[in-house]
């Protein structure tokens, strides 16, 4: 299983129109394959959308995308609003949950870290040492390594019912020594996060 993360930076003020047009086109596009999620940024880089597509492998991705384009159903008519597109293929870690439809949100925090060369095995071990305790506080939606795109990048997504719960969970995790795993900061060159909300047609709500 692979996931294609497509991040688009949009013209300011166009997010609602883009979501509308995307949602309309998706009604036909999902006959070829379905989304895992469609988010727009609430905190972090503004005027940004992220759509996540699951595929069996890169051959499956190429086949589906070709069929969707040939049908005339895709892409959505939003090119006039797109300022930048960033596409990455991610592979879930062995213990990552599968991205599935549900109502774990509606607030999703996506955290992206650039790791130091050779640090991934130790990072995964640190995660496993604390992950069961951390998941008792709020759900882990998924954790991935970038396979095609930004080298040495990992992405993890957590869900919350609201921003107050996020603050409370993070404070409790730190107070109990549950999260972040001890020593993990030494593994990264950089870290960034963004708070995302789902569009109405997103399978993850």
Secondary structure, DSSP 8 states (H G I E B T S, - for coil): -EEEEEEEEE-TT-HHHHHHHHHHHHHHHTTT--EEEEEEEEESSSSEEEEEEEESSHHHHHHHHHHHHHHT--S-S-GGGEEEEEEEEEEE-TT------B-S-SEEEEEEEEE-TT-HHHHHHHHHHHHHHHHTTS-EEEEEEEEESSTTEEEEEEEESSHHHHHHHHHHHHHTT-SS-TTGGGGEEEEEEEEEEE-TT-SB-
